Amino acid sequence: MIYQAIIIGGGPAGLMAANVFNENQIKYILLEKNDKVGKKLLITGGGRANVTNTLSVQNFIDELDFKHKKFLYPSLTKFGPLDIIDFFLSKGVKLKLEEPIKYFPETNKSQSVLDALLDSIPENCIHLKENVISIEKDKSLFTIKTNKYAYQSEHIVVATGSKSFPETGSNGDGNAFASKFGIATKSFTPAETSIYGYIDQIPYQSLKGTQIKDSILYINGKKTPFKDDLIFTHFGLSGPLIYKASHRIYNVLKQGKRQISFPLTKMNQSEILAFFDKHKNETKYVKNILSSIIPNKLASYIVDKSNYQEKAFNTLTKKDIQILVEYICDFKVNISHVEDIKRAYVNAGGVDTKSINPNSFQTNQVKNLYFVGEAIDIFGPIGGFNITMALSTAYSAANDIVKKMKLK
Ligand SMILES: Cc1cc2nc3c(=O)[nH]c(=O)nc-3n(C[C@H](O)[C@H](O)[C@H](O)COP(=O)(O)OP(=O)(O)OC[C@H]3O[C@@H](n4cnc5c(N)ncnc54)[C@H](O)[C@@H]3O)c2cc1C
C-alpha cells in the first residue's frame, strides 16, 4: 500500500499533523518508536502540560530569543494560542489561565491533553514500537524503513523532536534524516535549563533555596532583555530568569566569557543609598540591616565575605557602604557550565530554518518532505511556547499536504 502521508514521531507535533490528516480523510500512518505516544508531553509542566499562553502572535514572537524568530509568523498566524484553546475545547478539554500567561488543562493533567490529541485518531493509524531507521526518495515516492517494516508514502512529516530527555524517545534523529538529503542542520544545544557556577570560594550550598524576585540578568556587564525570578541551587542557579537566558549563557561560555551578574533587590542604587542613610546611626549588626532589603542567606554571605560579621551599621565607612551597594546592585557569579543537552527542557538546533518554507514547512531541497516541532531550529522560554510551536508548525505542514492532495 502507498500512503499519502507518513508522520514520524508521536509527540504534540506528530499528533497534531495526524488530527489534520484525519479530519481531511488523508491516507496516513504515524510511526512512533516507543510503546506509547506523547511520552514527553505527559511530563510537561510538572505533569500538567502548559499547552499555550495568552500572547498575541506579535508578543509571542517578541518573547523568543533567536535571530530568525520571524520565521514563525505565518504558522502562528494560521494556528496560534487562540486556535489551540479552541482546538482543545472542541475535544472537551477546557484550559484554565494561570496568571500571568500560562494555560493548563482544567483537569491539571497532561493526560487530558494527550487524550484530546488522540481523540479522533483511529488506533490502526498509529504504529507503535516502530523506530524509523531511514528515509529514501525515488522519483516522487519515499520509502521509510523501520526496525520492523518498510513503507511507501507520497509525503513525509518528520516530527522527531530534539535531543532533550532522550528517555522519552527524542534523540535527534531528525538531523540525521535531513543530513542524508543534504539539508542543512544545526547541532542541538541546551536551552531552557539551569546553570552550574560558583561565587568566589563560597560554596553554593550555603545559598541553596534563596530566591530573588524579578531580577535582571547581566552577562559580562551587558544588560540582557531577561527579567524574572531566579533561585540559588546547591550547584548553581535556576528559575525562570536563568532558563530564559541559559541558551545565551551557553553561547557566551563558548567565547570563554564566564561572568554573569544580577541585582539582589528591586531597589535601585539611589534607593539603597537612601535606605542606608536612614539607618546610618543604627547600632545593629550590618547583617540585620541588610536582611531587611535582601534575603537572609545572602546578607550572611555578604557580611562574611566583607568581614563585617561583628560590625555595627553605624561604624561603616563610605567605602564600606560602596562595597555593600556593589554587592547588592551587581552580584557576580562565575559560570562553569550549562546543564547537559539531555537534561535541558528544550534544545536549540535542529533543521536549519533557512532550509524550510515557513508557510508550508516543506524543505526547499526535497519536495514533499516536511520537518515540524522541536526537530526544527526553534525554541522558546517556559510558558507554553514550545508545545504551541510544535502544534502550530505541524498544523501548517499537514494542511499544506491536504491542499496538495485536494488539488490532485
Ligand atoms: C520536563 C519537560 C517539561 C516541559 N514542559 C513544557 C510545558 O509545560 N510547556 C511547553 O510548551 N513545553 C514544555 N516542554 C517542551 C515540550 O515538551 C517540547 O518542546 C515538545 O514536546 C516538542 O514536541 P515535538 O512533537 O516536536 O517533539 P517530542 O515531544 O520530543 O516528540 C517526538 C516524538 O518522536 C519520536 N521519535 C523520535 N525519533 C523517532 C524515530 N526515529 N522513529 C520513530 N519515532 C521517533 C519520539 O519517541 C517522540 O515520541 C517541556 C519539556 C520537558 C523535557
PDBQT file of the ligand as one rigid body, heavy atoms in Angstrom, charges set to zero:
ROOT
HETATM    1  C1  LIG A 501      10.405  18.091  31.583  1.00  0.00    +0.000 C 
HETATM    2  C2  LIG A 501       9.856  18.922  30.435  1.00  0.00    +0.000 A 
HETATM    3  C3  LIG A 501       8.813  19.799  30.679  1.00  0.00    +0.000 A 
HETATM    4  C4  LIG A 501       8.308  20.590  29.627  1.00  0.00    +0.000 A 
HETATM    5  N1  LIG A 501       7.233  21.391  29.880  1.00  0.00    +0.000 NA
HETATM    6  C5  LIG A 501       6.694  22.119  28.866  1.00  0.00    +0.000 A 
HETATM    7  C6  LIG A 501       5.497  22.880  29.083  1.00  0.00    +0.000 A 
HETATM    8  O1  LIG A 501       4.868  22.839  30.149  1.00  0.00    +0.000 OA
HETATM    9  N2  LIG A 501       5.048  23.638  28.036  1.00  0.00    +0.000 N 
HETATM   10  C7  LIG A 501       5.674  23.660  26.803  1.00  0.00    +0.000 A 
HETATM   11  O2  LIG A 501       5.230  24.375  25.909  1.00  0.00    +0.000 OA
HETATM   12  N3  LIG A 501       6.763  22.887  26.567  1.00  0.00    +0.000 NA
HETATM   13  C8  LIG A 501       7.272  22.110  27.554  1.00  0.00    +0.000 A 
HETATM   14  N4  LIG A 501       8.354  21.310  27.294  1.00  0.00    +0.000 N 
HETATM   15  C9  LIG A 501       8.884  21.237  25.909  1.00  0.00    +0.000 C 
HETATM   16  C10 LIG A 501       7.962  20.358  25.034  1.00  0.00    +0.000 C 
HETATM   17  O3  LIG A 501       7.691  19.142  25.699  1.00  0.00    +0.000 OA
HETATM   18  C11 LIG A 501       8.605  20.057  23.667  1.00  0.00    +0.000 C 
HETATM   19  O4  LIG A 501       9.038  21.235  23.060  1.00  0.00    +0.000 OA
HETATM   20  C12 LIG A 501       7.585  19.333  22.779  1.00  0.00    +0.000 C 
HETATM   21  O5  LIG A 501       7.227  18.074  23.332  1.00  0.00    +0.000 OA
HETATM   22  C13 LIG A 501       8.147  19.119  21.370  1.00  0.00    +0.000 C 
HETATM   23  O6  LIG A 501       7.180  18.406  20.645  1.00  0.00    +0.000 OA
HETATM   24  P1  LIG A 501       7.579  17.525  19.362  1.00  0.00    +0.000 P 
HETATM   25  O7  LIG A 501       6.347  16.811  18.973  1.00  0.00    +0.000 OA
HETATM   26  O8  LIG A 501       8.274  18.389  18.393  1.00  0.00    +0.000 OA
HETATM   27  O9  LIG A 501       8.684  16.501  19.888  1.00  0.00    +0.000 OA
HETATM   28  P2  LIG A 501       8.607  15.391  21.052  1.00  0.00    +0.000 P 
HETATM   29  O10 LIG A 501       7.564  15.704  22.042  1.00  0.00    +0.000 OA
HETATM   30  O11 LIG A 501      10.004  15.257  21.518  1.00  0.00    +0.000 OA
HETATM   31  O12 LIG A 501       8.162  14.084  20.285  1.00  0.00    +0.000 OA
HETATM   32  C14 LIG A 501       8.993  13.427  19.365  1.00  0.00    +0.000 C 
HETATM   33  C15 LIG A 501       8.498  12.004  19.193  1.00  0.00    +0.000 C 
HETATM   34  O13 LIG A 501       9.179  11.390  18.100  1.00  0.00    +0.000 OA
HETATM   35  C16 LIG A 501       9.528  10.052  18.443  1.00  0.00    +0.000 C 
HETATM   36  N5  LIG A 501      10.690   9.663  17.625  1.00  0.00    +0.000 N 
HETATM   37  C17 LIG A 501      11.923  10.227  17.630  1.00  0.00    +0.000 A 
HETATM   38  N6  LIG A 501      12.715   9.627  16.710  1.00  0.00    +0.000 NA
HETATM   39  C18 LIG A 501      11.961   8.651  16.132  1.00  0.00    +0.000 A 
HETATM   40  C19 LIG A 501      12.235   7.675  15.121  1.00  0.00    +0.000 A 
HETATM   41  N7  LIG A 501      13.434   7.571  14.528  1.00  0.00    +0.000 N 
HETATM   42  N8  LIG A 501      11.242   6.811  14.766  1.00  0.00    +0.000 NA
HETATM   43  C20 LIG A 501      10.003   6.891  15.374  1.00  0.00    +0.000 A 
HETATM   44  N9  LIG A 501       9.707   7.783  16.338  1.00  0.00    +0.000 NA
HETATM   45  C21 LIG A 501      10.670   8.665  16.708  1.00  0.00    +0.000 A 
HETATM   46  C22 LIG A 501       9.833  10.148  19.929  1.00  0.00    +0.000 C 
HETATM   47  O14 LIG A 501       9.759   8.884  20.550  1.00  0.00    +0.000 OA
HETATM   48  C23 LIG A 501       8.772  11.127  20.420  1.00  0.00    +0.000 C 
HETATM   49  O15 LIG A 501       7.596  10.467  20.798  1.00  0.00    +0.000 OA
HETATM   50  C24 LIG A 501       8.888  20.512  28.325  1.00  0.00    +0.000 A 
HETATM   51  C25 LIG A 501       9.931  19.622  28.093  1.00  0.00    +0.000 A 
HETATM   52  C26 LIG A 501      10.418  18.825  29.135  1.00  0.00    +0.000 A 
HETATM   53  C27 LIG A 501      11.536  17.850  28.849  1.00  0.00    +0.000 C 
ENDROOT
TORSDOF 0
